[in-house]
Amino acid sequence: MKFNELTVNSSRLWESLMEMAEIGKAPENGVSRPALSKEDGKARDLLTEWIKPFVDEMMVDEVGNMFFIKHGTNSDLPIVLSGSHLDTQLHGGRFDGVLGVLAVLEVLRTLHENQILLDHGFGLVNWSNEEEARFCPAMGSAVFSGKLSSEQVLDCRASDGSHYGTCLKQIGYAGNQLPSSLKVKAYLELHIEQGPVLENENLDIGVVTGAQGQMTMDVTLQGVAGHAGTVPMRLRADALACASEIISQCRSILLKKEDGVMTVGTMDVEPNSRSTIPSKVVFGMDIRSPHSESLEQLKNQFTEAISSISQKHHCTNNVEIRSFKPPTEFDDSCIEVIESAAKKLQYGYKRMPSGAFHDACMVNEIIPTGMIFTPCLNGISHHPSEYASQEQLFKGVNTLLHSLSELCRK
């Protein structure tokens, strides 16, 4: 078979995805496999079992990132790395993250059965705790890229008090510092889009140019509790009414702009009684934009709105910036390799930014990086109804196969 005609095994890929989805299986086709849980450990074990016949070396670093290396014909050349993550959101889906891991396994299987050796070594990586659904901030890829120290991650505690380092040892994946001899030429990551653009435009492949920046903040509003029937409206310091107006005003600010999104997905109300005026509200905001200056501008506009509306409602406020991730621009050469592969395979594609943050954004800080998107049904992700068809995934993994192979031959 000519290399240009090489394709992955669609049925085998699908079967692997469905078998992995049995680990942490939840109702309605969901998966709950949070990082460093027993389920995460079992998923890591299964991946290791599957991949052993196709690689020459396995390494696990201090925070549980797993590296599986297939040597190339020239040991002096740096390796090409690809992967994603096996951990999921609580009651998440079957494809987010795990597709990018098992896609590389399928590439390795395909190269092996066709007896193809590439010039550069080739590696699969399973990044630890990408979702941060349990431990935050503690992304394994952040340690690899130098954004966090291993000590910071290992000492991180979950909301239930669980200790990252202890849990990592319990599942058997506490490793050692990576050898300095490990050199990486480039990193590619395949992922479902987690948005509706490709599906709406009837396209097969997203050639990802970068990712939006993200800022998260916690807003605390302090009012005064009171009887729901005896305190006149004009005299109330209602923290929930204040929060409602702030959220509405911030949304209006964003709707007047050409880009950027905002989400309020968490809220705690005290005393949380039907017959008592809320005295305290804490809510979390997630703000994203493809431009750093826009994020800074939004932060200033939002904090100004929070201050003025709080005064109007006789409440005090506190704003805590929890995290800031600047926008990412992926490597031009990686983008061009992916685009060339999609074009060669005659798949419909477009260049597009990612609305979500991925391990690739961390790796991009130190290694030339690119990403490939496949469509997903209705753009839904982080939910049991998350779905991509076998044909859609086949095209994504095929694009990855030819992109990686090209990088390993250059």
N, C-alpha and C positions, 0 to 999 in steps of 0.2 A: 504494500500500500504506500502511495506517495504521501509524504508528510502533510501536504496541503489538504489531503482528503481525510486525515485522521479526525475521528470524533470520539467523544466519551460515550459510555454506556448509560443511556438515559434510565433504563429500568433498574440497573444496579444502584445508580445514584438515588433514585426514588426509594428503593427498598431500604437503603442505609438511613435515609432521612426518617422514614417511618419507624424503623427499629429504634433509632435513637430517641424518637419522640415518645416511646414507651417508658423511658426513664423519666420519672416525674410527671407521668400522665395525669392530667386534670380533666374535669368535666368539659364537655362541648369541644373536644379536640384540643384543649389547652395543654400547656406544659408549665409546671412550676419546678424550676431547677435553679434556685438561687445559688450564688457562688459559695463554694466551700461547704455546701450541704452534703448529706449522704448521697443525694441524687447526683450532684455535681461530681462527686468522687466516682460513682458508678459510670457516669458518662465518660470521664477521663479514662477509666479502666477499659471500657469498650473501645474507645478510639485507639488506645495503645495496642490492644489485641488485634484490631483490624489492620493497623499500619505496619506492624513489625516486619512482615515479609517484604516490604517495599522500600525500607530505609536502612541506612548503615549506622546511624547514630541517633541517640535520644538524650536530650538534656532537659532538666527542670531547674529554673532559677530560684532565687530566694523567696519570691512571692508567688510561685506556682505557675508562672508562664511555662508552657511546654513546647519544646522545639524538637522536630523530627527531621533529620537531614539525610538526603540522598546525595552521595558524592558525585561530582562531575568527572569528566575525563581529565580535566586540568585542575589539580588540587591547589594551584597557586592563585586561582581566580576566586573572587568573592562569591558567595552564594546569592541566589534570588529567593526571597522569602514571601510566603503568602499564607493567609489564614483569617481567623476572626475569633469567635468565642462560643463556648458551649453553655455558659450560664444564661439563664432567662430571667425575665421579670416574673414576679409572683402572678400565677395564672396568665402567663404569656402565651406566645404562639410557637409553632413547630419549625419556623424557618429563619427567624431573626438570629443572626450570629452563626447558628449551626450550619446553615447553608455554606458560608464562607470556609468553614473547617472541612466539611465533608466533600466540598467541591475539590479541594486540593488533594484529599485522599483519592478521589476519583481520577484526577489528573495523574497521580502517581501510579494507580492501577493501570491506567491506559498506556502510559509510557512503558511500564513493566511488561505487559502482555504483548506489546509490539516491539520489545527488545530495543528500545530507543534510549541511548545515553546522550546527555547534553554536555556541552563544554563546562558550563558553570554548575556547581552544586545547587541543589534545589531543596528548600525546606518548608515544612508546614509548621505554623505556630498556632497554638490555642492560648489566647490571651486570658489571663485570670481576671475575673470580676469586672468585665466591661460594663455590665448593666448598673453596677453600684446600687442594686436594689436592696442589698443587705448591708454592705460596708461602703461608706462614703466619707471623704474622698479616698479612693484606694484602687484605682485602675492599674492593673498589672503593666499595661503598655506605657503608663506614665513613669513607672520605674525604669523600664527599658530605655525610654527617651530622655531620662534625667530630670523629668519634671517633678517627681517625688522620689524621696529616698526609700530604700527598702525598709528602714526602721519606721518611717512614717506609716507605711502600709501595714507592716506586721503588727504595729501597736494600735491600729484602728479598731474601734469597737462598734458593733451594730447597736441598733436601738434597744435590742433585748439584752444587751450586755456581753454578747459573744465577742471573743477576741480573735482577730484575723489570724495571727500566728498560731494560736492554739488549734483553731478549726482546720487550718492548713495541714498541720501535723496529724490531726485525727483522720483526715481522708488520705494521708500518705503521700502528699505532694509538696512537701517542704524540701526545696533543693538547695543549690549552691550558686554562687556568683558565676556568670557565664565566662568562659575563657576569653582572654583578650585576642586570641587567634581567630575568633568568629567574626568574620568580615561580611557585611551585607551590601550587595550592589544596589538592590531595589526591593520594594515591597508593593505587592498588589493585594487588594481585598475585594472579594465579590460579596454583594449584599442585596437583599431585597430593597426596593426603593423606599418603602415605608411612607409613600405618598402616592397621589393619583395621577401624576403627570404622564408617565409612560403609557399607562393603560388608556388614559383619555386621548392620547395622540396616536394610539395603536402602534407603538414602537416596541422593539425587542430589547434594546440595550441602552442604558444610560452611561455615557462616558463622563465620569464625574470630574469636574474641574476644581473643586474645592468644597469647603463646608462653611456654613454660616457661623459667625461668632455667637457666643452664648454668655449671658449674664444671669445669675440667679440671685434673688434677694428675699429676705424674710422681713415682713412688715408687721410690727406689733402696735396695736392701737389700744389705749387704755381710756375707758370711760367710767361711768358710775352706774352700778346696779340699782334697780328700783322696781317698785311694784308696777306691773304692766297696766294696771287700771287706774292708778292714783297720780302718776306723774304726767303733767301736761306735755304735749309734744314739744313745745318751744323751749321747755326747761330740761329736756333730756340730754344726757351725754351717752348716746347709744353707739357703742363701738361697732356694731354690725351694720347699722345704717350708714355710718361713716365709711366702713369698708366697701359697702355696695356702691356708694357714689365714687369712691376712689377708683375702683375697678372699672366702672363705666366710663369715667373720665379718661383713664389711661387707654382704654380701648378706642375711644374717640380720637385721641392723639394719634394712634397708630393707623387708624383708617384713613387719615389725611395724608399718609406717607405712601411712597411707591413700593417700599419694601419693608420687611420686618414683621415679626409676629410676637404676640404675648399670650401667655397662658397662666391662669391662676388655677392650680390643680389641688392645692391643699388648703384647709382652713380649720382652725380650732376656735370654738366659741365658748366663752365662760359667762355665766354658769351653765349655759346650755339648757335652760328651762323655758318652757312655753310661756310661763306667766311672769318672767323676770326680764327686765331690760338688760341686754348683753353688756357686761362691764369690760370684757377684754376679748379681742380678736387677734389671732396670729394667722397670717396667710403667706403662702409662698408664691413668688412670681418667677416665671421663666421668660426671658426676653431674648430674642434672636434677630440677627441682621447680618447680611453679607459684608457690612462695612463697619470697621472699628469706630469711626467717627460718629456713625449713626447710633451705635450702642451707647457711646458716651453722652450723646445728645439726649437720647431717650432716658438714660439714668437721671440726668439733670431735670428733664421735664417731668418725669414721674415723681421724683422726690419733692419738687416744687408743688405738684398737685396734691401729694400726700400731706404736705405741711399746711397748705391753705384750706383744704377740705377738713382736716382734723380740727383746725381752729374753728371753723364754721360749726362743727358738731360738738364743740367743747370737750374734745379728746386730746390726749397727748399721743405722740407717736415716736417710734424708733425704727430706723431702717438699717438692716445689716446686709451688706453685700457678701453673699456666701461663696460665689465663684465667678471668675471671668475667664472665658476662653476666647481668644481672638479668632477672627476668621482665618480659614486655611486655604492656601492655594497649592494645588498639587503640581508635581513635576511635569514640565512640558513634554519631556521625552517619554515618560510613562503614559501620559494622555495620548500622545501620538501613536504609541505601540498598540494601545487598546483600540483606538479608532481605526487603525489599519487592519487589526484582526476582525473587527465587526464588519468593516467594508469588504474584506476578502471573503468572509463567510456569507455575504449578501444579507445581513440582518439590518433591519431598520433601526437607526440609532440617532441620538442627539447628544451634544455636549450640554451638561446641566450641573448646577451646584447641588450639594446635599443640604437638606434642611436640618438633618440630625448630625450629632457628633459621633464619631466612630474611632476605633483604635487607630485607624489609618491617619487620623488627624494628629494623634500623638507621635506616631512613627515618622510622620512627615517632617517633624522637627529636626531629625538627624539623618534620614535616609530618603532618597528619591522615591516618591510614593504615587500610586494611582489607585482608582477605585472603579468598579464596574457595578452598575445597578441592573436588576431585572424587575419587571413589573410585578405588582402584587394586587390582589383583588380589592377594588375600591380604595386602595391606598392604606388599608388598615394594617396596623402592627401593634405589638405589645398587648395583644388580645387573642383569645382562643380562635376567633374567626379569621385570623391572619392566614392567608392562603396564596400560593402561587402554583400554577399548573406545571405538570411534568415537562411539557413542551417549552414553557417559558424558562424553567430552570436549566433544561438541556442547552438552550441557546446561550444562557449566561455562563455556564461551565465550559462550553465549547469555546466561547470568547476568551475565557480565562486560560484554557489550555494553550491556545495559539499565542496569546499575549505572553504568557510565562515562557513558552518555548522560544519565542523570539528574543526575549531578554536573556535567556540562558545560552543563546548562540552568538550573541553580539560581543 
